[in-house]
Amino acid sequence: MEKKGKNTDMPYEQAMTELEAVVNLLENGDLTLEESIKMFEKGISLVKLCNKKLDDIEKRITIILEGKDGIKEEDFSAED
């Protein structure tokens, strides 16, 4: 299992697949309390990663669609 913060380069689709697996494990109820807490933390980390990736994509789409000279594509920094 990967630690929090080390998933930043993970593709969105992989993060969603891992998140679904975490949810399934938690829903089964077969984990100990400590394992459940660790899975919950991993799930929260994956949700944050997915949200950040979606926000970045939304910003890119906005830049493409709202160019002042019509439709044009500009690169943006995720740190903006």
C-alpha positions in Angstrom: 0.0 0.0 0.0 1.3 3.4 -0.9 1.7 6.2 1.6 -0.2 9.5 1.5 1.3 12.1 -0.8 3.2 9.6 -3.0 0.3 9.2 -5.4 0.5 12.6 -7.1 1.7 11.1 -10.5 -1.0 8.4 -10.5 -3.4 8.7 -13.4 -7.0 9.6 -12.6 -8.3 6.3 -13.8 -6.0 4.3 -11.6 -6.8 6.5 -8.6 -10.5 5.9 -9.1 -10.0 2.1 -9.4 -8.0 2.1 -6.2 -10.7 4.2 -4.5 -13.4 1.8 -5.5 -11.3 -1.1 -4.1 -10.9 0.8 -0.8 -14.6 1.5 -0.6 -15.4 -2.2 -1.3 -13.0 -3.3 1.5 -14.5 -0.8 3.9 -18.1 -1.9 3.0 -17.3 -5.6 3.5 -16.6 -4.9 7.2 -13.9 -7.7 7.4 -11.1 -5.3 8.4 -9.9 -4.6 11.9 -10.5 -1.1 13.3 -6.8 -0.2 12.6 -7.0 -1.5 9.1 -10.2 0.3 8.5 -8.7 3.6 9.6 -5.7 3.1 7.3 -8.0 2.3 4.4 -10.2 5.4 5.2 -7.0 7.6 5.2 -6.0 6.1 1.8 -9.5 6.7 0.5 -9.4 10.4 1.6 -6.0 10.8 -0.1 -7.3 9.3 -3.3 -10.4 11.5 -3.3 -8.2 14.6 -2.9 -6.0 13.4 -5.8 -9.0 12.8 -8.0 -10.5 16.2 -7.1 -7.2 18.0 -7.9 -6.9 16.2 -11.2 -10.5 17.1 -12.2 -9.9 20.8 -11.1 -6.8 20.9 -13.2 -8.7 19.6 -16.2 -11.5 22.1 -15.7 -9.0 24.9 -15.6 -7.4 23.7 -18.9 -10.8 23.5 -20.6 -11.7 27.0 -19.4 -8.5 28.3 -20.8 -9.2 26.7 -24.1 -12.8 27.9 -24.3 -12.4 31.4 -22.9 -9.5 32.8 -24.8 -9.8 36.5 -25.5 -9.1 36.0 -29.2 -11.6 33.3 -29.6 -10.9 29.6 -29.0 -7.2 29.0 -28.3 -5.3 26.7 -26.1 -2.8 27.9 -23.5 -0.8 25.8 -21.1 -1.4 26.5 -17.5 0.4 25.7 -14.3 -1.5 23.6 -11.8 -0.1 25.9 -9.1 -2.0 28.9 -10.5 
